Amino acid sequence: MKSCRCVEDAHNFLQALANVSRLKILSILQNGPKCVCEIVSEIGISDKLASHHLKKLREAGLLEEERDGNFIRYSLDGKEIEKGKKFLSEIIK
């Protein structure tokens, strides 16, 4: 049996991804940093809902944020995404 910590980490990673809007956000951010207004216009959800999904992705460690004037620009945290891939590969061999 795989270590419990590895299974927990994989669960948290997958839980963050277990939403179509969050997957769309991650896909959009592959092309570079975006603010909420850009994300909203690309996937067609409200600002409030986009902020909710961004918070979930941030809490999972999948996003980085940087203030740009009045805006916060979100980008992928490549290190954390690689960790998530590693968790999965350790569990599913």
Long-range contacts (C-beta under 8 A, 24 or more apart in sequence): 2-90, 2-91, 6-87, 6-90, 6-91, 7-91, 9-83, 9-84, 9-87, 10-84, 10-87, 10-88, 10-90, 10-91, 12-60, 13-60, 13-83, 13-84, 13-87, 13-88, 14-88, 15-60, 16-56, 16-57, 16-59, 16-60, 16-62, 19-53, 19-56, 21-45, 21-49, 21-50, 21-53, 22-53, 22-56, 22-57, 25-50, 25-53, 25-54, 25-57, 25-74, 26-57, 26-62, 26-76, 29-63, 29-74, 29-75, 29-76, 30-76, 32-75, 33-66, 33-73, 33-74, 33-75, 34-73, 34-74, 34-75, 35-68, 35-71, 35-72, 35-73, 35-74, 36-71, 36-72, 36-74, 37-71, 39-74
